[in-house]
């Protein structure tokens, strides 16, 4: 025998190896004879059975250890293995113990053969997977709970959206009908107050002249507001489908429409190359017109210079209209997009306060958003996003 001791390992018998194995393995391991009676079991299984010595299990069967139902199933499985030679691999089963304890096990049972290959029983290895099953079940419950939550929340959102859409549609209808039907009587009031003014100016007293003046002014202002409201509600009622549109052309038309105020103000409007987008071209023209029109209207002492440009960002086009006008305090940058919201008196700048509300509605109808970046005295840049045609560059 070699002095280094390596050879001594060969003196360990199979029996000793098996003893050590069965003594220390944490899994439930058992050998059974053809009648499903225990021949050997691991200590871990003996402990589970409540036996102080694994040898006490020899000769006993599952019927002595588990509930009858469980024992019958195990017996049937083992008899199948013995008669067919087909193993059961990693079968997950619930084990119920006579004292009511329950646990989950992953069980593998294979035929036990003698040297000649005859099946003389079964070998089983059963691993406790209760923790894993519990975690899986918790995860599943959590998932189901989450799915239920998501479904409920989605349904809620859909309902809220539908309600919002229908109330929006109703509001729009109301605005349209009201403004449309108000036009006729208002035209009457306006023309008769104008008639009064023409016929009786200087013939009554000074107060009367002043009052008639107020009435004429009020009526014409109301006409402007109603016109504005009507054009606002027509954005949806008379909006056309979005089509491939040259935004450059829409911008040029807007500039053409504004040529009088461009000439009068001496404004310089520079337009960089603009891409093809999906739009209702009339509305896109109106959008450019309102924004460039405002850039001219809200000019500072400097002569107005306006720059229209576009850049693409993740399939979207961002169009910017930059001016060197009076600018806007950042705290008003949301308010100005609301209907009838103005930052100036009519004496300072004429207007109804609907221009930017129309811009926002157009942009939103096109699936984009609009915002302003500005500081007082340093000009303003209005930006909006719009879907760009694939393959077109800025
Ligand atoms: P209106 O021009 O009729 O007042 P808008 O809705 O077009 O209505 O604009 C709302 C307000 O936003 C304006 O009263 C003005 O104070 C501000 N505004 C719009 N465009 C500009 C701009 N380019 N520069 C500075 N202020 C602007």
Boltz pocket constraint, residues with backbone or C-beta under 6 A from the ligand:
constraints:
  - pocket:
      binder: B
      contacts: [[A, 290], [A, 291], [A, 294], [A, 295], [A, 296], [A, 298], [A, 323], [A, 325], [A, 326], [A, 327], [A, 328], [A, 336], [A, 337], [A, 338], [A, 341], [A, 342], [A, 343], [A, 344], [A, 350], [A, 351], [A, 352], [A, 353], [A, 354], [A, 355], [A, 356], [A, 357], [A, 380]]
      max_distance: 6.0
